[in-house]
Amino acid sequence: MDAARYDRTRPPYPDALVDRIAATGSDVVDVGCGTGIAARQFQAAGCTVLGVEPDARMADFARHTGVDVEVATFEAWDPAGRTFDAVVAGTAWHWVDPVAGAAKAARVLRPGGRLAPFHHVFQTPSKVLEALATSYRRVAPDSPFDARRLLGSALDTYQPLFTRIADGIREVGGLGEPEQWRFDWERVYTRDEWLDQLPTLGANTQLPPASMAEILDGVGAAVDAMGGSFTMRYTTVAVTALRTTAS
């Protein structure tokens, strides 16, 4: 993963989401913090943030942007007796075991603290998805990725993930009933901006350069046909629960 590309192209999170979580308290653990995109937003909201990130390259990049990071998976991370007001994860909790992660969060959260993993749901225009699907069928026909399945409701596609997160929270003690917060927003992408981000998304990170170049050509042509830019609709969903007891 190209950490610099990831950091400059991946979208930030809604300020309303950050502020709502920060209202719980100012000491935050950012699980799977990557290059520090969400962490820096919480810092800007007045929080003290500790990142936990398994990829040493991403962690090093985040440190250079002013984020304190410890290299570990969240399940194996040693909090060393520290406790926090919030445990967050920006588009990263799908890499965490939902039960073990919730149990670790319950151990490190102070009473009244909040667990709040959140994910972006990309609601990509159909013409862009169709171009991506066509390119994938040509360059990676055996790939499990199928952009066509996203032509329906993107939220429906992601709902099983949100259900797994909520079920993991329910399975452990010390956390209240999970709820979903939803934030809808939009961003306009130029052709170059979208093609810069595309290699950082999902299965694209595993493609050889020649295959990725063909996909960029196909998607770029589709965006050109749309006038050189398009509006991406995002829904950012948090699955969140409060720490209920001190035990």
TAPE-V677438 format. One record per helix or strand. SS is the DSSP state (H for helix, E for strand). FROM is the first residue (numbers start at 1). TO is the last residue. Records with the same first field share a line. If there is no record, write none. Layout:
# TAPE-V677438
SS = FROM-TO + FROM-TO
This chain:
# TAPE-V677438
H = 3-9 + 15-22 + 37-44 + 56-64 + 93-95 + 98-108 + 126-139 + 147-151 + 154-171 + 191-198 + 202-206 + 209-225
E = 27-31 + 48-53 + 68-71 + 84-90 + 109-123 + 175-175 + 179-190 + 229-243
